[in-house]
Amino acid sequence: MEENKNVETETSEIVEEKELAETTENVDNETAEGQGEQDKKKSPRSMTSSRNGLYLRTVIGALILYYAYTIVADITSTPADERTMLYVFVAVFGIAGLWTVIDSVKRLLKKEYDN
C-alpha cells in the first residue's frame, strides 16, 4: 500500500511538472507573439505617416502659416486694445505652422514614413 502511494505521488508530480512546463511555454509563446506585434506597431517615432500623409501635413502647415500672415496684415487696421489677442494668435499659428512644415519636410527627406 505504501509503495502504491509513492508511485501515485511521483506520477502526480511528473504530471504537474509537465503541465507547468506547457503553461510556461504557452506564456513564453504568447509573450513573444505580443512583442512581435508591438515591434511591428512601434517605430523610432511614435507617430508614423504615409508619404501622402506627410505631403498633406506640409500643405496644412503652410495653410496655418498663411492664416498667421493674414492676421499680421490685419493688425494695423484693428483698435489697439484688440491687438494683444491678434499677437497671441499670430504667435500660436506661426509656431504651429512652422513646426508642422519643418517636421513633415524633415520626415519626407529622411524617408521616415510607412510605404
Secondary structure, 3 states (H helix, E strand, C coil): CHHHHHHHHHHHHHHHHHHHHHHHHHHHHHHHHHHHHHHHHCCCCCCCCEHHHHHHHHHHHHHHHHHHHHHHHHHCCCCHHHHHHHHHHHHHHHHHHHHHHHHHHHHHHHCCCEC
